[in-house]
Amino acid sequence: MYALISLHDAVFGRLERASWLLPTLARFLFAALFLFYFWVSGATKLGDGFLGLFSPSFNAYAQIFPKAMEAANYDAAELSIFHTLVVLAGTYAEFLLPLLIVIGLFSRLAALGMIGFIAVQTLTDLYGHGVINEAASVGAWFDKMPDAIIMDQRALWIFLLLVIVFKGAGPISVDRVLANNAEPKNEL
């Protein structure tokens, strides 16, 4: 029995000391699962041509402010500058925050930003798009069904991002390069 416990401790002790593993896997999985998800979503919010970066599409307003668009008879020109600024900030966040996480630059802040983004996205889905009335989409924890879009999937998204918040970006990141270059050199 002692040999089995020693083997267990030796194997899993090495894994515990591999501090690079979790943040590297978290960023890899974020890139594999969510980078293009958010970029494609952001692209649907851009207007036409280069100036589309500063002039959101109809879809942007309809996705982010569904009830306000309905109240304005789906005429985005009827919405305020506040709506436009929120739509632009959300659109830019969908491109910038995932990129920062994937390259590992300001990863902890970017992961916190993505958690906030997912919270706003979830609230918009629940109340703006009326998903709150769709029990199968909202789901519930401890219900034996792990596939609900809101309670199940987004909890896992946030957990993945929390790994980056707590552990950092890992060794293969711009954050690590910057940290290594910022360390004072011992010169005689």
Secondary structure, DSSP 8 states (H G I E B T S, - for coil): -HHHHHHHHHHHHHHHH-TTHHHHHHHHHHIIIIIHHHHHHHHTT--SSGGGGTS--HHHHHHH-HHHHHHTTT-GGGS-HHHHHHHHHHHHHHHHHHHHHHHTSSHHHHHHHHHHHHHHHHHIIIIIS-GGG-HHHH--TTSS----IIIIIHHHHHHHHHHHHHH-S-SSSHHHHHHHHHS-----
